[in-house]
Amino acid sequence: MTTTRILALAGSQRTGSYNRRLLQIAVAGAQVAGAEVTVVEMREFPLPLYDPDLEAAHGLPDLVLKLKDLFLTHQGLLIASPEYNSAVTPVLKNTIDWVSRAAPGETPLACFKGKVAGLLAASPGALGGLRGLASLRTILGNIQVLVLPAQIAIAKAHEAFAEGEALKDSKQDQAVRAIAAEVVQIAGKLAG
């Protein structure tokens, strides 16, 4: 039996990001569920803005190819992202745009088709990033990712985290871990 592999990304590059903290809780939940988890630090992949002319002239940048390899070798995605102006963050959208491009000999959307995703958000605001999750859900659904119906948006994130890797509200903490475990379970079944 093969171990299910989950790729975890935060849509924020900010030092001390609430979403990176939230992602760590989800990662722990996925690991308890038996997954091997790879966390992608977006600062390690400083991609240019997606530009079809750049792609046509030079092909896919090396960092995009490295990211694509990660996506291709993982069955599920955990994404924690704030909302910027009621939408997905630019760094996350740009990453999705680049990774969605087919490399030579690759089928369209190979990095996304058939993947399972769990979505999370944290924000100091009252909605917790919920509007950003709506746009992210639409984007991922349109590129053939199976997005779990359950999601969580943590409002007042500046007050939500306990010491270590946990949320103060145990029900929210359990919900984050449950979403991660469901991603592992469904991704494993689809891959098996």
Contacts in CASP RR format, 6 or more apart in sequence:
PFRMAT RR
TARGET T0000
AUTHOR 0000-0000-0000
METHOD contacts of the structure
MODEL  1
MTTTRILALAGSQRTGSYNRRLLQIAVAGAQVAGAEVTVVEMREFPLPLY
DPDLEAAHGLPDLVLKLKDLFLTHQGLLIASPEYNSAVTPVLKNTIDWVS
RAAPGETPLACFKGKVAGLLAASPGALGGLRGLASLRTILGNIQVLVLPA
QIAIAKAHEAFAEGEALKDSKQDQAVRAIAAEVVQIAGKLAG
2 191 0 8 1.000
2 192 0 8 1.000
3 34 0 8 1.000
3 35 0 8 1.000
3 36 0 8 1.000
4 34 0 8 1.000
4 35 0 8 1.000
4 36 0 8 1.000
4 75 0 8 1.000
4 76 0 8 1.000
4 184 0 8 1.000
4 187 0 8 1.000
4 188 0 8 1.000
4 191 0 8 1.000
5 35 0 8 1.000
5 36 0 8 1.000
5 37 0 8 1.000
5 38 0 8 1.000
5 73 0 8 1.000
5 74 0 8 1.000
5 75 0 8 1.000
5 76 0 8 1.000
6 27 0 8 1.000
6 30 0 8 1.000
6 35 0 8 1.000
6 36 0 8 1.000
6 37 0 8 1.000
6 38 0 8 1.000
6 74 0 8 1.000
6 75 0 8 1.000
6 76 0 8 1.000
6 77 0 8 1.000
6 78 0 8 1.000
6 180 0 8 1.000
6 183 0 8 1.000
6 184 0 8 1.000
6 187 0 8 1.000
7 37 0 8 1.000
7 38 0 8 1.000
7 40 0 8 1.000
7 70 0 8 1.000
7 71 0 8 1.000
7 74 0 8 1.000
7 76 0 8 1.000
7 77 0 8 1.000
7 78 0 8 1.000
8 23 0 8 1.000
8 26 0 8 1.000
8 27 0 8 1.000
8 30 0 8 1.000
8 37 0 8 1.000
8 38 0 8 1.000
8 39 0 8 1.000
8 40 0 8 1.000
8 77 0 8 1.000
8 78 0 8 1.000
8 79 0 8 1.000
8 80 0 8 1.000
9 23 0 8 1.000
9 39 0 8 1.000
9 40 0 8 1.000
9 42 0 8 1.000
9 77 0 8 1.000
9 78 0 8 1.000
9 79 0 8 1.000
9 80 0 8 1.000
9 81 0 8 1.000
9 92 0 8 1.000
9 95 0 8 1.000
10 17 0 8 1.000
10 19 0 8 1.000
10 20 0 8 1.000
10 22 0 8 1.000
10 23 0 8 1.000
10 42 0 8 1.000
10 79 0 8 1.000
10 80 0 8 1.000
10 81 0 8 1.000
11 19 0 8 1.000
11 42 0 8 1.000
11 79 0 8 1.000
11 80 0 8 1.000
11 81 0 8 1.000
11 82 0 8 1.000
11 88 0 8 1.000
11 89 0 8 1.000
11 91 0 8 1.000
11 92 0 8 1.000
12 18 0 8 1.000
12 19 0 8 1.000
12 20 0 8 1.000
12 80 0 8 1.000
12 81 0 8 1.000
12 82 0 8 1.000
12 89 0 8 1.000
12 91 0 8 1.000
13 42 0 8 1.000
13 43 0 8 1.000
13 91 0 8 1.000
17 82 0 8 1.000
18 82 0 8 1.000
18 122 0 8 1.000
18 123 0 8 1.000
18 124 0 8 1.000
18 154 0 8 1.000
18 157 0 8 1.000
18 158 0 8 1.000
18 160 0 8 1.000
18 161 0 8 1.000
19 80 0 8 1.000
19 81 0 8 1.000
19 82 0 8 1.000
19 120 0 8 1.000
19 121 0 8 1.000
19 122 0 8 1.000
20 80 0 8 1.000
21 122 0 8 1.000
21 161 0 8 1.000
21 165 0 8 1.000
22 80 0 8 1.000
22 120 0 8 1.000
22 121 0 8 1.000
22 122 0 8 1.000
22 154 0 8 1.000
22 157 0 8 1.000
22 167 0 8 1.000
22 176 0 8 1.000
23 39 0 8 1.000
23 78 0 8 1.000
23 80 0 8 1.000
23 120 0 8 1.000
24 165 0 8 1.000
25 165 0 8 1.000
25 166 0 8 1.000
25 167 0 8 1.000
25 173 0 8 1.000
25 176 0 8 1.000
25 177 0 8 1.000
26 78 0 8 1.000
26 80 0 8 1.000
26 118 0 8 1.000
26 120 0 8 1.000
26 176 0 8 1.000
26 177 0 8 1.000
26 179 0 8 1.000
26 180 0 8 1.000
27 37 0 8 1.000
27 39 0 8 1.000
27 78 0 8 1.000
27 180 0 8 1.000
28 165 0 8 1.000
28 177 0 8 1.000
28 180 0 8 1.000
29 176 0 8 1.000
29 177 0 8 1.000
29 180 0 8 1.000
29 181 0 8 1.000
30 37 0 8 1.000
30 78 0 8 1.000
30 180 0 8 1.000
30 181 0 8 1.000
30 183 0 8 1.000
30 184 0 8 1.000
31 37 0 8 1.000
32 177 0 8 1.000
32 181 0 8 1.000
33 180 0 8 1.000
33 181 0 8 1.000
33 184 0 8 1.000
33 185 0 8 1.000
34 184 0 8 1.000
35 184 0 8 1.000
35 187 0 8 1.000
37 78 0 8 1.000
38 70 0 8 1.000
38 74 0 8 1.000
40 67 0 8 1.000
40 70 0 8 1.000
42 91 0 8 1.000
42 92 0 8 1.000
42 95 0 8 1.000
45 63 0 8 1.000
45 66 0 8 1.000
45 67 0 8 1.000
45 95 0 8 1.000
46 63 0 8 1.000
47 61 0 8 1.000
47 63 0 8 1.000
47 64 0 8 1.000
47 67 0 8 1.000
47 94 0 8 1.000
47 95 0 8 1.000
47 98 0 8 1.000
48 54 0 8 1.000
48 61 0 8 1.000
49 94 0 8 1.000
50 94 0 8 1.000
50 97 0 8 1.000
50 98 0 8 1.000
50 101 0 8 1.000
55 101 0 8 1.000
60 68 0 8 1.000
60 98 0 8 1.000
60 101 0 8 1.000
60 103 0 8 1.000
61 98 0 8 1.000
64 98 0 8 1.000
64 99 0 8 1.000
64 101 0 8 1.000
65 103 0 8 1.000
67 95 0 8 1.000
67 98 0 8 1.000
67 99 0 8 1.000
68 99 0 8 1.000
68 103 0 8 1.000
68 106 0 8 1.000
68 111 0 8 1.000
71 99 0 8 1.000
71 111 0 8 1.000
71 112 0 8 1.000
71 115 0 8 1.000
72 110 0 8 1.000
72 111 0 8 1.000
74 115 0 8 1.000
75 115 0 8 1.000
75 116 0 8 1.000
75 187 0 8 1.000
75 188 0 8 1.000
75 190 0 8 1.000
75 191 0 8 1.000
76 115 0 8 1.000
76 116 0 8 1.000
76 117 0 8 1.000
76 183 0 8 1.000
76 184 0 8 1.000
76 187 0 8 1.000
77 115 0 8 1.000
77 116 0 8 1.000
77 117 0 8 1.000
77 118 0 8 1.000
77 145 0 8 1.000
77 183 0 8 1.000
78 117 0 8 1.000
78 118 0 8 1.000
78 120 0 8 1.000
78 179 0 8 1.000
78 180 0 8 1.000
78 183 0 8 1.000
79 92 0 8 1.000
79 117 0 8 1.000
79 118 0 8 1.000
79 119 0 8 1.000
79 120 0 8 1.000
79 136 0 8 1.000
80 119 0 8 1.000
80 120 0 8 1.000
80 121 0 8 1.000
80 122 0 8 1.000
81 88 0 8 1.000
81 89 0 8 1.000
81 92 0 8 1.000
81 119 0 8 1.000
81 120 0 8 1.000
81 121 0 8 1.000
81 132 0 8 1.000
81 133 0 8 1.000
81 136 0 8 1.000
82 89 0 8 1.000
82 121 0 8 1.000
82 122 0 8 1.000
82 123 0 8 1.000
82 129 0 8 1.000
82 132 0 8 1.000
83 89 0 8 1.000
83 121 0 8 1.000
83 123 0 8 1.000
83 127 0 8 1.000
83 128 0 8 1.000
83 129 0 8 1.000
83 130 0 8 1.000
83 131 0 8 1.000
83 132 0 8 1.000
83 133 0 8 1.000
83 135 0 8 1.000
84 90 0 8 1.000
86 131 0 8 1.000
86 132 0 8 1.000
86 135 0 8 1.000
87 93 0 8 1.000
87 131 0 8 1.000
87 132 0 8 1.000
87 135 0 8 1.000
88 132 0 8 1.000
88 135 0 8 1.000
88 136 0 8 1.000
88 139 0 8 1.000
92 136 0 8 1.000
93 139 0 8 1.000
96 139 0 8 1.000
96 140 0 8 1.000
96 143 0 8 1.000
99 111 0 8 1.000
99 112 0 8 1.000
100 109 0 8 1.000
100 111 0 8 1.000
100 112 0 8 1.000
100 143 0 8 1.000
102 108 0 8 1.000
102 109 0 8 1.000
102 110 0 8 1.000
107 113 0 8 1.000
109 143 0 8 1.000
109 144 0 8 1.000
112 140 0 8 1.000
112 143 0 8 1.000
112 144 0 8 1.000
112 145 0 8 1.000
113 143 0 8 1.000
113 144 0 8 1.000
113 145 0 8 1.000
114 144 0 8 1.000
114 145 0 8 1.000
114 146 0 8 1.000
114 190 0 8 1.000
115 145 0 8 1.000
115 146 0 8 1.000
115 187 0 8 1.000
116 145 0 8 1.000
116 146 0 8 1.000
116 147 0 8 1.000
116 148 0 8 1.000
116 183 0 8 1.000
116 186 0 8 1.000
116 187 0 8 1.000
116 190 0 8 1.000
117 140 0 8 1.000
117 145 0 8 1.000
117 146 0 8 1.000
117 147 0 8 1.000
117 148 0 8 1.000
117 183 0 8 1.000
118 147 0 8 1.000
118 148 0 8 1.000
118 150 0 8 1.000
118 151 0 8 1.000
118 179 0 8 1.000
118 180 0 8 1.000
118 182 0 8 1.000
118 183 0 8 1.000
119 133 0 8 1.000
119 136 0 8 1.000
119 137 0 8 1.000
119 147 0 8 1.000
119 148 0 8 1.000
119 151 0 8 1.000
119 179 0 8 1.000
120 133 0 8 1.000
120 151 0 8 1.000
120 152 0 8 1.000
120 153 0 8 1.000
120 154 0 8 1.000
120 176 0 8 1.000
120 179 0 8 1.000
121 128 0 8 1.000
121 129 0 8 1.000
121 130 0 8 1.000
121 132 0 8 1.000
121 133 0 8 1.000
121 151 0 8 1.000
121 152 0 8 1.000
121 153 0 8 1.000
121 154 0 8 1.000
122 128 0 8 1.000
122 129 0 8 1.000
122 153 0 8 1.000
122 154 0 8 1.000
122 157 0 8 1.000
122 160 0 8 1.000
123 129 0 8 1.000
123 153 0 8 1.000
123 154 0 8 1.000
123 155 0 8 1.000
123 157 0 8 1.000
124 156 0 8 1.000
124 157 0 8 1.000
124 158 0 8 1.000
125 155 0 8 1.000
125 156 0 8 1.000
125 157 0 8 1.000
126 155 0 8 1.000
126 156 0 8 1.000
127 153 0 8 1.000
127 155 0 8 1.000
128 153 0 8 1.000
128 154 0 8 1.000
128 155 0 8 1.000
128 156 0 8 1.000
128 157 0 8 1.000
129 153 0 8 1.000
129 155 0 8 1.000
130 153 0 8 1.000
133 151 0 8 1.000
133 153 0 8 1.000
137 147 0 8 1.000
137 151 0 8 1.000
140 147 0 8 1.000
141 147 0 8 1.000
146 186 0 8 1.000
146 190 0 8 1.000
148 179 0 8 1.000
148 182 0 8 1.000
148 183 0 8 1.000
148 186 0 8 1.000
150 175 0 8 1.000
150 178 0 8 1.000
150 179 0 8 1.000
150 182 0 8 1.000
151 179 0 8 1.000
152 172 0 8 1.000
152 175 0 8 1.000
152 176 0 8 1.000
152 179 0 8 1.000
154 160 0 8 1.000
154 167 0 8 1.000
154 172 0 8 1.000
159 168 0 8 1.000
160 167 0 8 1.000
160 168 0 8 1.000
160 169 0 8 1.000
160 172 0 8 1.000
161 167 0 8 1.000
161 168 0 8 1.000
162 168 0 8 1.000
166 173 0 8 1.000
167 173 0 8 1.000
167 176 0 8 1.000
END
